[in-house]
Amino acid sequence: MNQTTSEARAPIDIMLADSNPLVLTALSELIYRDPRFSLVATTATAEGFLGTVMRVPVQVGVIDWNLPVLGSAKLLEVLREQENAPRIVVYAEDTGDLPRLSMTAGAAAFAPRSSDPQTLLNTCIDVSAGKMVFPFLDVRDLQSDPIHALSRKERAMLEALSKGLTNR
């Protein structure tokens, strides 16, 4: 008897990290009720997330951008150095530059809190399959160097300052 790909696939091991207890509880319930996922652990801090994923294999992590103490940007930086780190979905308010900052820090996806819950679940599935999922971003901005925005005189002054010269 043949099984379809989705029936044969093991649940995706997932961990959640959010400093808001209400959001963490709601996300836990959402993940727990979906048979495509296996909820491994939850935490309210970046340190708790890091400590758990260093000991327990997790495929996908869903984190709030504003995790206390260490912070999500630093958490992503540390995880980039780990061999079997989970792929991270940043689940946060879609304000300002957060999708770009998440991508630059090393996240695999950004899911806005204002989106339908199914969007987050689909994003987690895509990320577990190796995809990156972000709202529209002008990728040229990811590579832009702020030095190029300086005038020739400003660059000369910056170079002089870097050599220890005074403003004279």
C-alpha positions as CSV (number, residue, x, y, z in Angstrom):
1,M,0.0,0.0,0.0
2,N,1.5,3.4,-1.0
3,Q,1.5,6.3,1.4
4,T,1.5,9.8,0.2
5,T,4.5,12.0,0.9
6,S,2.7,13.9,3.7
7,E,1.5,10.7,5.4
8,A,5.0,9.2,5.4
9,R,6.7,12.3,6.6
10,A,7.6,12.5,10.4
11,P,6.3,15.5,12.3
12,I,8.6,18.5,12.2
13,D,10.3,19.1,15.6
14,I,9.7,22.7,16.6
15,M,10.6,25.0,19.5
16,L,9.0,28.3,20.4
17,A,10.4,31.4,22.1
18,D,8.4,34.4,23.0
19,S,8.6,36.8,25.9
20,N,4.8,37.3,25.9
21,P,3.2,34.5,27.9
22,L,-0.2,34.9,26.1
23,V,1.4,34.7,22.7
24,L,3.6,31.7,23.8
25,T,0.6,29.8,25.1
26,A,-1.4,30.5,21.9
27,L,1.5,29.5,19.6
28,S,2.0,26.3,21.7
29,E,-1.7,25.3,21.3
30,L,-1.6,26.1,17.6
31,I,1.5,23.9,17.0
32,Y,0.4,21.2,19.4
33,R,-2.9,20.7,17.6
34,D,-1.3,20.4,14.2
35,P,-0.2,16.7,13.5
36,R,2.5,18.0,11.1
37,F,4.5,19.3,14.1
38,S,6.0,18.0,17.3
39,L,6.4,20.7,19.9
40,V,9.7,20.0,21.6
41,A,9.9,23.0,24.0
42,T,8.9,26.5,24.8
43,T,10.8,29.4,26.5
44,A,10.5,33.1,27.2
45,T,14.2,33.9,26.7
46,A,16.9,33.7,24.1
47,E,19.2,31.9,26.6
48,G,16.5,29.3,27.3
49,F,16.1,28.7,23.5
50,L,19.9,28.4,23.0
51,G,20.3,26.1,26.0
52,T,17.6,23.7,24.8
53,V,18.6,23.5,21.1
54,M,22.2,22.8,22.1
55,R,20.9,19.6,23.9
56,V,17.8,18.6,21.9
57,P,17.6,18.4,18.1
58,V,15.0,20.9,16.7
59,Q,14.4,21.4,13.0
60,V,12.6,24.8,13.2
61,G,12.5,27.5,15.8
62,V,9.9,30.2,16.0
63,I,11.2,33.2,17.9
64,D,10.0,36.7,18.8
65,W,12.4,39.4,17.7
66,N,12.4,41.0,21.1
67,L,13.6,38.1,23.3
68,P,14.9,39.3,26.6
69,V,18.5,39.6,27.7
70,L,20.6,38.1,24.8
71,G,18.2,39.3,22.1
72,S,17.2,37.6,18.9
73,A,19.9,39.2,16.7
74,K,22.6,37.8,19.0
75,L,20.8,34.5,19.3
76,L,20.8,34.2,15.5
77,E,24.5,35.1,15.4
78,V,25.4,32.4,17.9
79,L,23.2,29.8,16.1
80,R,24.9,30.5,12.7
81,E,28.1,29.0,14.2
82,Q,26.4,25.8,15.3
83,E,26.5,22.8,13.1
84,N,23.0,21.4,13.6
85,A,21.2,24.6,14.5
86,P,17.5,24.8,13.8
87,R,16.2,27.0,11.0
88,I,14.7,30.1,12.5
89,V,11.4,31.8,11.8
90,V,11.1,35.3,13.3
91,Y,7.5,35.9,14.3
92,A,7.1,39.6,15.1
93,E,5.3,42.8,14.2
94,D,6.0,43.8,10.6
95,T,7.2,47.2,11.5
96,G,10.1,49.1,10.0
97,D,13.1,47.1,9.0
98,L,12.5,43.9,10.9
99,P,12.2,41.5,7.9
100,R,15.5,42.8,6.5
101,L,17.2,42.7,9.9
102,S,16.0,39.2,10.5
103,M,17.3,38.1,7.1
104,T,20.6,39.8,7.7
105,A,21.0,38.2,11.1
106,G,20.5,34.8,9.6
107,A,16.8,33.9,10.0
108,A,15.3,31.6,7.4
109,A,12.0,33.4,7.5
110,F,9.9,36.2,8.8
111,A,6.2,35.8,9.6
112,P,4.2,38.9,10.6
113,R,2.1,38.6,13.8
114,S,-0.7,40.3,11.9
115,S,-1.0,37.4,9.4
116,D,-3.3,34.5,9.5
117,P,-2.1,31.7,11.9
118,Q,-2.0,29.3,8.9
119,T,0.6,31.6,7.3
120,L,2.9,30.9,10.2
121,L,2.3,27.1,10.0
122,N,3.0,27.1,6.2
123,T,6.1,29.2,6.7
124,C,7.4,26.6,9.2
125,I,6.8,23.8,6.7
126,D,8.5,25.7,4.0
127,V,11.5,26.5,6.3
128,S,11.8,22.8,7.3
129,A,12.0,22.0,3.6
130,G,15.0,24.3,3.2
131,K,13.2,27.4,1.8
132,M,13.6,31.0,2.9
133,V,10.4,32.9,3.3
134,F,10.4,36.7,3.6
135,P,8.0,39.5,2.6
136,F,9.2,41.5,-0.4
137,L,12.6,42.9,0.3
138,D,14.8,44.8,-2.1
139,V,17.8,42.5,-1.8
140,R,20.1,45.2,-3.2
141,D,19.6,46.9,0.2
142,L,21.1,43.9,1.9
143,Q,24.4,44.3,0.1
144,S,24.6,48.1,0.3
145,D,27.5,49.5,2.1
146,P,26.9,52.8,4.0
147,I,30.4,54.0,3.1
148,H,29.3,54.3,-0.6
149,A,26.7,56.9,0.5
150,L,29.4,59.2,1.8
151,S,30.9,62.0,-0.3
152,R,34.5,61.9,-1.4
153,K,35.4,64.4,1.2
154,E,33.6,62.5,4.0
155,R,35.4,59.3,3.0
156,A,38.8,61.1,3.1
157,M,37.9,62.5,6.6
158,L,36.9,59.0,7.8
159,E,40.1,57.5,6.4
160,A,42.1,60.2,8.2
161,L,40.3,59.6,11.5
162,S,40.8,55.8,11.2
163,K,44.6,56.5,11.0
164,G,44.4,58.5,14.2
165,L,44.7,61.9,12.7
166,T,42.9,64.8,14.4
167,N,40.2,67.0,12.8
168,R,42.9,69.5,11.7
